[in-house]
Amino acid sequence: MRLTRRAWLGWTTAAGLTGCQSLPSGPGELPLRHSGRLAVQVAGDSERSFSAGFELAGDPASGRLALLSPLGTQHGLAAWSPGSVRLVTGDGIRRYATLDALSADLLGEPVPIAALFDWLGGRPWPAAAAHPLPDGAAGFAQMGWQVALQRIADGLVVLSRTDPAPIVTVRIKLDAR
């Protein structure tokens, strides 16, 4: 399932009518690493473009990514640990082979969720080679993505991928800490 506008609206309605999963709390709680808003734009395909609040907890090995409505209602909870990647929505639980497969289904394009922990901290992910952006721009290129950090002091990180097509831009505005 790609998260089209229609699916997003359906997901919103289902979550509102059936209740929603909440981030677990208690002794085994994963630390919240990043939260804020994200907007995914797929060039030439407004049906696959959307925005949502998010909470990213844990680390690349074991973590959670919750997508939230503007009012803070949780639409879905992606959770992963060694050997398990799943998405919980009002429609049930879906399982995936990898985090990239989950992000492709959830966000419409594969976004390297494991790398987000480092990227949102303003640094390359240590598991892959990285290169500086051209012309001395603040940021780096890694795994086919350009991570623009010109406004990271304001909590804004912009990710863009031009190859393979389509062009995908992810704008992330982090909450102040």
Residue frames relative to the residue before (quaternion, step in Angstrom):
aa qw qx qy qz dx dy dz
M 1.0000 0.0000 0.0000 0.0000 0.00 0.00 0.00
R 0.2123 -0.7365 0.6284 0.1327 3.54 -0.79 0.97
L 0.4555 -0.7001 0.4852 0.2587 3.54 -1.06 0.79
T 0.0158 -0.8011 0.5963 -0.0485 3.57 0.15 1.32
R 0.6975 -0.4332 0.3329 0.4637 3.56 -1.27 0.14
R 0.6518 0.5145 -0.3196 0.4563 3.57 0.92 -0.91
A 0.6645 0.4870 -0.3043 0.4782 3.60 0.92 -0.90
W 0.6286 0.5378 -0.3336 0.4519 3.58 1.00 -0.86
L 0.6676 0.4830 -0.2999 0.4806 3.60 0.93 -0.88
G 0.6442 0.5123 -0.3202 0.4690 3.57 1.01 -0.77
W 0.6368 0.5271 -0.3142 0.4669 3.54 1.02 -0.86
T 0.6355 0.5339 -0.3113 0.4628 3.55 1.02 -0.90
T 0.6810 0.4863 -0.2863 0.4667 3.56 0.88 -0.98
A 0.6610 0.5100 -0.3138 0.4523 3.58 0.89 -0.92
A 0.6568 0.5043 -0.3151 0.4636 3.56 0.93 -0.85
G 0.6729 0.5016 -0.3006 0.4531 3.56 0.96 -0.84
L 0.7183 0.4506 -0.2553 0.4646 3.58 1.00 -0.79
T 0.7823 0.3518 -0.1790 0.4819 3.58 0.96 -0.79
G 0.5363 -0.5735 0.4375 0.4382 3.58 1.21 -0.13
C 0.2586 -0.7807 0.5506 0.1428 3.55 -1.21 0.17
Q 0.5656 -0.5588 0.4830 0.3668 3.48 -1.28 0.45
S 0.1880 -0.7634 0.5986 0.1534 3.56 -1.05 0.59
L 0.6080 -0.5317 0.4250 0.4086 3.52 -1.23 0.42
P 0.4775 -0.6813 0.4643 0.3035 3.59 -0.78 0.94
S 0.1189 -0.7671 0.6231 0.0958 3.53 -1.16 0.53
G 0.4919 0.6524 -0.4803 0.3189 3.53 -1.22 0.27
P 0.8105 -0.3201 0.1880 0.4530 3.56 -1.29 -0.20
G 0.7352 0.4087 -0.2421 0.4836 3.63 1.02 -0.68
E 0.3485 0.7737 -0.4766 0.2298 3.60 1.25 0.18
L 0.3728 -0.7032 0.5623 0.2243 3.54 -1.03 0.88
P 0.5027 -0.6661 0.4487 0.3198 3.61 -0.94 0.76
L 0.4630 -0.6522 0.5276 0.2863 3.54 -1.04 0.87
R 0.2114 -0.8081 0.5418 0.0937 3.57 -0.69 1.08
H 0.7964 -0.0490 0.0866 0.5965 3.56 0.92 -0.96
S 0.0462 0.7642 -0.6433 0.0059 3.53 -1.21 0.60
G 0.2973 0.7428 -0.5645 0.2031 3.54 -1.23 0.43
R 0.5797 -0.5351 0.4567 0.4111 3.54 -1.10 -0.83
L 0.0758 -0.7775 0.6210 0.0639 3.53 -1.16 0.61
A 0.1239 -0.7558 0.6391 0.0704 3.52 -1.21 0.65
V 0.1481 -0.7747 0.6121 0.0574 3.55 -0.81 1.06
Q 0.0353 -0.7904 0.6114 -0.0125 3.56 -0.79 1.06
V 0.1218 -0.7654 0.6308 0.0384 3.54 -0.80 1.11
A 0.4403 -0.7317 0.4554 0.2519 3.59 -0.46 1.23
G 0.8434 0.1724 -0.1444 0.4879 3.54 -0.93 0.96
D 0.7528 0.3184 -0.1932 0.5428 3.62 1.21 0.10
S 0.1320 -0.8367 0.5284 0.0580 3.57 0.29 1.24
E 0.5638 0.6070 -0.3875 0.4045 3.62 1.18 -0.43
R 0.7337 0.3868 -0.2306 0.5088 3.61 1.14 -0.56
S 0.5660 0.5683 -0.3964 0.4467 3.60 1.24 0.18
F 0.1374 0.7915 -0.5836 0.1188 3.59 -0.97 0.81
S 0.1981 -0.7454 0.6105 0.1802 3.55 -1.32 0.03
A 0.0355 0.7874 -0.6124 0.0605 3.55 -1.21 0.58
G 0.4836 -0.5761 0.5449 0.3705 3.50 -1.31 0.19
F 0.0825 -0.8052 0.5843 0.0590 3.57 -1.17 0.39
E 0.1094 -0.7257 0.6712 0.1044 3.51 -1.40 0.37
L 0.0958 -0.7885 0.6075 0.0059 3.56 -0.75 1.11
A 0.0120 0.8171 -0.5721 0.0691 3.58 -0.60 1.17
G 0.7283 0.4338 -0.3187 0.4240 3.53 -1.26 0.46
D 0.4633 -0.6255 0.5264 0.3419 3.53 -1.00 -0.96
P 0.7357 -0.4258 0.2605 0.4577 3.63 -1.20 0.07
A 0.6718 0.5023 -0.3125 0.4458 3.64 1.06 -0.53
S 0.7863 0.0034 0.0400 0.6166 3.60 1.01 -0.84
G 0.3072 0.7759 -0.5021 0.2270 3.55 -0.49 1.11
R 0.3035 -0.7166 0.5991 0.1882 3.48 -1.44 -0.13
L 0.0614 -0.7432 0.6641 0.0532 3.53 -1.23 0.63
A 0.0830 -0.7866 0.6116 0.0174 3.56 -0.60 1.18
L 0.2038 -0.7419 0.6256 0.1289 3.56 -1.07 0.83
L 0.1411 -0.8278 0.5430 -0.0019 3.55 -0.83 1.09
S 0.4900 -0.6278 0.5167 0.3143 3.56 -1.19 0.61
P 0.6839 -0.4628 0.3433 0.4476 3.61 -1.23 0.15
L 0.6909 0.4533 -0.2764 0.4907 3.61 1.17 -0.49
G 0.6018 -0.6082 0.3381 0.3921 3.59 1.29 0.07
T 0.4437 0.6679 -0.4740 0.3639 3.60 1.25 0.15
Q 0.3857 -0.7311 0.5132 0.2310 3.56 -0.85 0.94
H 0.2710 -0.7849 0.5427 0.1262 3.57 -0.74 1.11
G 0.8000 -0.0992 0.1013 0.5830 3.55 1.03 -0.68
L 0.1889 -0.7683 0.6042 0.0944 3.51 -1.22 0.59
A 0.1449 -0.7554 0.6359 0.0631 3.54 -0.63 1.17
A 0.0186 0.7943 -0.6056 0.0451 3.58 -0.88 0.94
W 0.0068 -0.8009 0.5984 -0.0219 3.54 -1.05 0.78
S 0.0376 0.7270 -0.6850 0.0286 3.47 -1.36 0.57
P 0.7082 -0.4279 0.2883 0.4819 3.62 -1.16 0.20
G 0.8413 0.1562 -0.1460 0.4965 3.58 -0.74 1.09
S 0.7723 0.2867 -0.1663 0.5420 3.63 1.20 -0.01
V 0.0790 0.7454 -0.6578 0.0731 3.56 -0.90 1.04
R 0.1191 0.8150 -0.5532 0.1248 3.58 -0.62 1.10
L 0.2208 -0.7372 0.6245 0.1336 3.51 -1.33 0.45
V 0.1357 -0.7789 0.6101 0.0510 3.57 -0.81 1.05
T 0.0618 0.7734 -0.6265 0.0738 3.56 -0.82 1.09
G 0.7101 -0.4082 0.3398 0.4623 3.56 -1.30 -0.14
D 0.6579 0.5086 -0.2995 0.4678 3.59 1.26 -0.41
G 0.7050 -0.4226 0.2738 0.4994 3.60 1.23 -0.12
I 0.5967 -0.5507 0.4507 0.3708 3.54 -1.31 -0.44
R 0.0842 -0.7580 0.6450 0.0482 3.54 -1.04 0.90
R 0.2328 -0.7721 0.5801 0.1147 3.56 -1.04 0.83
Y 0.1617 -0.7899 0.5901 0.0412 3.55 -1.16 0.76
A 0.5466 -0.6150 0.4622 0.3307 3.54 -1.25 0.50
T 0.8147 0.0594 0.0128 0.5767 3.60 1.03 -0.79
L 0.6347 -0.5043 0.4221 0.4058 3.56 -1.33 0.22
D 0.6264 0.5364 -0.3421 0.4504 3.61 1.02 -0.72
A 0.6400 0.5065 -0.3290 0.4751 3.62 1.00 -0.75
L 0.6308 0.5210 -0.3263 0.4735 3.57 1.02 -0.77
S 0.6900 0.4746 -0.3004 0.4565 3.62 0.80 -0.95
A 0.6100 0.5411 -0.3565 0.4561 3.62 1.04 -0.67
D 0.6748 0.4753 -0.2838 0.4880 3.58 1.00 -0.81
L 0.7215 0.4661 -0.2418 0.4513 3.56 0.83 -1.01
L 0.8084 0.2871 -0.1207 0.4994 3.58 0.83 -1.01
G 0.5519 -0.6344 0.3861 0.3792 3.58 1.25 -0.13
E 0.7611 0.1184 -0.0747 0.6334 3.58 1.28 -0.32
P 0.5143 -0.6345 0.4543 0.3558 3.62 -1.05 0.57
V 0.0328 -0.7629 0.6447 -0.0364 3.55 -0.66 1.20
P 0.4228 -0.7368 0.4591 0.2599 3.63 -0.67 1.00
I 0.2411 -0.8126 0.5179 0.1151 3.57 0.10 1.34
A 0.6236 0.5519 -0.3539 0.4258 3.62 0.94 -0.80
A 0.6845 0.4812 -0.2859 0.4671 3.60 1.01 -0.75
L 0.5294 0.6632 -0.4071 0.3380 3.62 1.14 -0.50
F 0.5839 0.5912 -0.3828 0.4037 3.59 1.01 -0.70
D 0.7195 0.4002 -0.2354 0.5164 3.59 0.95 -0.86
W 0.6416 0.5472 -0.3367 0.4189 3.59 0.87 -0.91
L 0.6943 0.4616 -0.2815 0.4751 3.59 0.92 -0.87
G 0.6321 0.4842 -0.3233 0.5114 3.57 1.31 -0.21
G 0.5590 -0.6551 0.3597 0.3592 3.59 1.31 0.13
R 0.6839 0.4415 -0.2885 0.5042 3.58 1.18 0.44
P 0.5802 -0.5782 0.4350 0.3739 3.60 -1.19 0.49
W 0.5273 -0.5891 0.5107 0.3379 3.54 -1.27 0.53
P 0.4431 -0.7388 0.4346 0.2625 3.63 -0.67 1.00
A 0.6307 0.5755 -0.3374 0.3965 3.63 1.18 -0.33
A 0.7707 0.2454 -0.1657 0.5642 3.62 1.25 0.03
A 0.5880 -0.5789 0.4334 0.3624 3.56 -1.20 0.56
A 0.0939 -0.7803 0.6173 0.0349 3.55 -1.14 0.74
H 0.1505 -0.7730 0.6123 0.0697 3.55 -1.23 0.57
P 0.5550 -0.5967 0.4451 0.3712 3.62 -1.09 0.60
L 0.5355 -0.5931 0.4859 0.3541 3.56 -1.21 0.48
P 0.5763 -0.5953 0.4193 0.3711 3.60 -1.11 0.57
D 0.8227 0.2666 -0.2079 0.4571 3.54 -1.35 0.41
G 0.6038 -0.6145 0.3487 0.3690 3.59 1.13 0.54
A 0.3173 0.7533 -0.5160 0.2561 3.61 1.21 0.36
A 0.5294 -0.6248 0.4669 0.3338 3.58 -1.09 0.69
G 0.6426 0.4947 -0.3932 0.4333 3.55 -0.75 1.07
F 0.2950 -0.7373 0.5827 0.1727 3.54 -1.30 -0.33
A 0.3491 -0.6797 0.5962 0.2462 3.53 -1.38 0.21
Q 0.1142 0.7859 -0.5966 0.1157 3.54 -0.95 0.92
M 0.8654 0.0162 -0.0417 0.4991 3.57 -1.00 0.92
G 0.7266 -0.4330 0.2406 0.4761 3.60 1.02 0.78
W 0.6520 0.4811 -0.3059 0.4998 3.59 1.27 0.00
Q 0.2532 -0.7031 0.6356 0.1935 3.54 -1.19 0.62
V 0.1629 -0.7778 0.6045 0.0557 3.55 -0.82 1.07
A 0.1348 -0.8186 0.5575 0.0302 3.57 -0.23 1.32
L 0.1013 -0.8302 0.5480 -0.0104 3.54 -0.68 1.19
Q 0.2585 0.8083 -0.4998 0.1732 3.60 1.22 0.37
R 0.7996 0.2461 -0.1186 0.5348 3.61 1.03 -0.73
I 0.2442 0.8009 -0.5186 0.1732 3.59 1.11 0.54
A 0.5814 0.5757 -0.3793 0.4322 3.62 1.10 -0.55
D 0.6867 0.4280 -0.2614 0.5263 3.59 1.24 -0.52
G 0.5653 -0.6226 0.3690 0.3958 3.58 1.30 0.07
L 0.5820 0.5820 -0.3774 0.4244 3.60 1.22 0.30
V 0.0001 -0.7602 0.6483 -0.0426 3.55 -0.87 1.08
V 0.1134 -0.7934 0.5966 0.0409 3.58 -0.87 0.98
L 0.1349 -0.7737 0.6178 0.0384 3.55 -0.81 1.11
S 0.0561 0.8007 -0.5959 0.0252 3.59 -0.94 0.78
R 0.0998 -0.7639 0.6369 0.0301 3.50 -1.17 0.81
T 0.1520 -0.8170 0.5523 0.0654 3.56 -0.74 1.04
D 0.7874 0.1731 -0.0842 0.5856 3.58 1.18 -0.48
P 0.4846 -0.2332 -0.8298 0.1490 1.59 -1.48 2.00
A 0.6100 -0.5296 0.4368 0.3958 3.55 -1.31 0.40
P 0.5738 -0.1290 -0.8062 -0.0644 1.60 -2.21 1.09
I 0.6022 -0.5178 0.4463 0.4124 3.55 -1.32 0.24
V 0.0819 -0.7871 0.6113 0.0124 3.56 -0.90 0.99
T 0.0526 -0.7759 0.6285 0.0115 3.55 -0.95 0.95
V 0.0773 -0.7700 0.6329 0.0240 3.55 -0.92 0.97
R 0.1066 -0.7779 0.6183 0.0349 3.57 -0.64 1.17
I 0.0664 -0.8038 0.5910 -0.0123 3.54 -0.77 1.07
K 0.0970 -0.7629 0.6385 0.0290 3.55 -0.82 1.07
L 0.2532 -0.7968 0.5374 0.1104 3.53 -0.41 1.26
D 0.5010 -0.6165 0.5134 0.3245 3.55 -1.15 0.66
A 0.5292 -0.6092 0.4805 0.3434 3.56 -1.14 0.64
R 0.2242 -0.7713 0.5810 0.1311 3.56 -1.07 0.72
